[in-house]
Amino acid sequence: MSSTPRRLALALALLFAGLTGGTAQEQPVFNTKVESPQAPLLREMLQKGGFVIFLRHAATPDYQEPSPVDFSSCERQRNLNGLGRAQAVMVGEAFRELNIAVAEVLASPYCRCMDTARLAFGRVAPDEAVRGDRDKLPVLRRLLSTPPAAGTNRVLVGHGGAAGLLGDEFLREGEAMVVRPDGDDKFTLIARVRAESWAQFLDVNRQPPPGTPRAGH
């Protein structure tokens, strides 16, 4: 994708995310128990590596899908819409511009999760554990609690609540939970980051345009 369509995708994603918030299909989230570090600190933490980023798949149409027969076939699944594809591109571009190193990218085999990962990070391996089935929860817990390779972060692209492993937290489409792996099947929830907020971490978006009046002037 050339730079102009990418910039347009980012602008559309920022606009629609700000206008729509969560979709009707999602559990509404009005409060969260996670106190996020301020953006510059969180950015520095992720640049040093050592975290797991659990990303809910990007935006999809609001309808109930039938149970998939074959996860490699997308026809019977709820797939990314235009906004979702723009969100995924936006997240990936922000990670690259922020120099957040990503090693493993694992995703639930649903097409919307695999597509989110591919659009954002350019690579993905399907993993049934990230899908969140009850019999796979010990594996998913290990993925959340085991530190990634030094200087890198692990990305898991899955579904809203990570099958309950995020406690009371339930992610909006395109939203991420940053997790600090503590080992021994333990981890700490560090921050919730909406899709459009990654771009807000960039220095260019943290400074007012030249000539902007200062407060009190």
C-alpha positions in Angstrom: 0.0 0.0 0.0 1.5 3.4 -1.0 1.9 6.2 1.6 -1.2 8.2 0.4 -3.7 5.3 0.9 -2.1 4.5 4.2 -2.5 8.0 5.4 -6.1 8.1 4.2 -6.7 4.7 6.0 -5.3 6.2 9.2 -7.4 9.3 9.0 -10.6 7.3 8.3 -9.8 5.0 11.2 -9.2 7.9 13.6 -12.4 9.6 12.5 -14.7 6.6 12.7 -13.2 5.2 15.9 -13.8 8.6 17.5 -17.4 8.8 16.2 -18.5 5.2 16.8 -16.7 3.9 19.9 -17.8 0.3 20.5 -20.2 -1.4 18.2 -23.7 -2.5 19.3 -22.5 -6.1 19.2 -19.9 -5.6 21.9 -20.2 -5.6 25.6 -20.0 -1.9 26.5 -17.0 -0.8 28.6 -17.5 2.3 30.7 -15.0 1.7 33.4 -11.7 -0.2 33.7 -9.6 -1.3 36.7 -6.4 -0.9 34.7 -4.6 2.3 35.4 -2.5 2.9 32.3 1.0 4.5 32.4 1.0 7.8 30.6 1.8 7.5 26.9 5.5 8.4 27.0 6.3 5.9 29.7 4.3 3.1 28.1 6.0 3.8 24.8 9.4 3.5 26.5 8.4 0.3 28.3 7.3 -1.3 25.0 10.4 -0.1 23.1 12.5 -2.0 25.7 10.5 -5.1 25.2 9.4 -7.8 27.6 5.6 -7.5 27.2 2.7 -9.4 25.7 0.2 -7.4 23.7 -3.2 -9.1 23.5 -5.0 -7.4 20.6 -8.7 -8.0 19.9 -9.3 -8.3 16.2 -10.2 -5.1 14.4 -13.7 -3.9 13.5 -16.3 -6.2 11.9 -19.9 -5.9 10.8 -22.5 -6.2 13.5 -24.2 -9.6 12.9 -24.2 -13.1 14.4 -22.1 -15.5 12.4 -22.8 -19.3 12.1 -20.3 -21.7 13.6 -17.4 -22.0 11.2 -16.9 -25.5 9.7 -13.5 -24.7 8.3 -11.4 -21.9 9.8 -9.4 -21.6 6.6 -12.7 -20.7 4.7 -13.9 -17.1 5.5 -17.3 -17.4 3.8 -19.1 -18.4 7.0 -17.3 -16.0 9.3 -17.7 -12.4 10.4 -14.8 -10.7 8.7 -13.1 -7.3 8.9 -15.0 -4.4 7.3 -13.3 -1.4 5.8 -12.9 0.3 9.1 -11.3 -2.9 10.6 -8.8 -3.1 7.8 -7.9 0.5 8.3 -7.5 0.0 12.0 -5.2 -2.9 11.5 -3.0 -1.0 9.1 -2.9 2.0 11.5 -1.8 -0.2 14.5 1.0 -1.8 12.4 2.3 1.5 11.1 2.3 3.0 14.6 4.3 0.1 15.9 6.9 0.5 13.2 7.2 4.2 13.7 7.4 3.8 17.4 10.1 1.2 17.1 8.2 -1.4 19.1 9.9 -4.7 18.4 7.6 -7.6 17.8 8.9 -11.2 17.6 6.0 -13.7 17.8 2.7 -12.9 16.3 0.1 -15.6 17.1 -3.6 -15.4 16.3 -6.9 -17.2 16.7 -7.6 -19.1 13.5 -10.7 -17.0 12.8 -10.2 -15.1 9.6 -10.8 -11.7 11.3 -8.0 -12.4 13.7 -5.6 -13.7 11.1 -6.3 -10.8 8.8 -5.8 -8.2 11.6 -2.4 -9.7 12.3 -1.3 -9.9 8.6 -2.4 -6.3 7.9 -0.7 -4.9 11.1 2.4 -7.0 11.3 2.8 -8.7 7.9 3.1 -12.2 9.4 1.1 -14.5 11.7 1.0 -18.1 12.9 -2.5 -19.5 13.8 -2.7 -20.8 17.4 -5.8 -22.6 18.7 -4.9 -21.5 22.2 -5.4 -17.8 21.3 -9.0 -18.7 20.2 -9.8 -19.1 23.9 -11.4 -22.5 24.1 -11.6 -23.7 27.7 -9.5 -26.8 27.1 -6.7 -24.5 25.8 -6.7 -22.0 28.6 -3.6 -23.3 30.3 -1.7 -22.8 27.0 -3.1 -19.2 26.6 -2.2 -18.4 30.2 1.4 -19.6 29.5 1.6 -17.3 26.4 0.5 -14.4 28.6 2.8 -15.2 31.5 6.0 -16.3 29.7 8.4 -13.4 28.8 9.2 -13.1 25.1 12.7 -13.0 23.7 14.8 -10.2 25.2 14.2 -6.8 23.7 11.0 -7.9 21.9 7.3 -8.2 22.6 4.8 -11.0 21.8 1.5 -10.2 20.1 -1.6 -12.3 20.4 -4.6 -11.4 18.2 -7.8 -12.9 19.7 -11.2 -12.1 21.0 -12.7 -9.7 23.5 -12.0 -11.2 26.9 -9.3 -13.8 26.3 -11.7 -16.4 27.6 -11.9 -14.6 30.9 -8.2 -14.4 31.5 -8.4 -10.6 31.5 -10.8 -10.7 34.5 -13.5 -8.0 34.3 -11.8 -6.4 31.3 -13.5 -6.9 27.9 -11.8 -5.3 24.9 -13.5 -3.3 22.1 -12.7 -4.3 18.5 -9.2 -3.2 17.7 -8.3 -2.5 21.3 -5.3 -4.1 23.0 -4.3 -5.1 26.6 -0.6 -4.7 27.4 0.4 -7.5 29.8 3.6 -7.9 31.8 4.5 -11.6 32.0 5.6 -12.5 35.5 6.3 -16.2 35.0 4.8 -19.2 36.8 1.5 -18.7 35.0 1.2 -15.2 36.4 0.9 -11.9 34.6 -0.1 -8.3 35.3 -2.5 -6.1 33.3 -0.6 -2.9 32.5 -2.6 -0.8 30.0 -5.6 -0.8 27.7 -4.9 0.9 24.3 -7.5 1.6 21.7 -6.7 1.2 18.1 -6.4 5.0 17.4 -4.4 5.6 20.5 -1.2 4.0 19.2 -0.8 6.8 16.8 -1.2 9.3 19.6 2.1 7.9 21.1 4.0 9.4 18.2 5.8 12.6 18.9 4.2 14.4 16.0 0.8 13.8 17.5 1.8 14.9 21.0 2.8 18.4 20.0 0.4 21.2 18.9 0.8 22.6 15.4 3.1 25.6 15.0 1.3 28.8 15.9 -1.3 27.2 18.2 -2.1 29.6 21.0 -1.0 28.4 24.5 -3.3 28.2 27.4 -3.7 31.5 29.2 -2.5 33.6 26.2 
